[in-house]
Amino acid sequence: LKTYTFEEAEKLSKANPKPFVVFIHTSWCQYCKMMENSTFKNAEVITILNQDFYFIPLDAETKEDIAFNNHKFSFIPKGPNTGVHELATDLATINSQVVYPTLTILDADYSIVFQKNSFINSKGLVTILQKTK
């Protein structure tokens, strides 16, 4: 599975516009690990993502600044050892809550066209991707 950073995908999309699939996860989320080890290892999912999308995994607790869509997004500490990245908050908030994992699909103009905050199996993800490409 080919993965991109936001910066890479944004640059590539100028010449070859495709939707972005952003997988927002954390290191401690069990359902995130299940998706990484099953859904994103499925051959059909990999083929569709590689051909028709820019796939961007985003660790919601990354401390690195991310430049995307003419904005700089940063990590916002919430306590001594906790916090969440602004971009993860922007892309994963559904009904005023951030839940992991969240899958967000952005159109080529960076508008959100799909969001789901739960485990998605490979069959479910194939259906979602086919509807949004």
Salt bridges, closest charged atoms under 4 A:
GLU36 OE2 - HIS25 ND1 3.68
GLU36 OE1 - LYS33 NZ 3.56
ASP52 OD2 - LYS133 NZ 3.30
ASP65 OD2 - LYS72 NZ 3.38
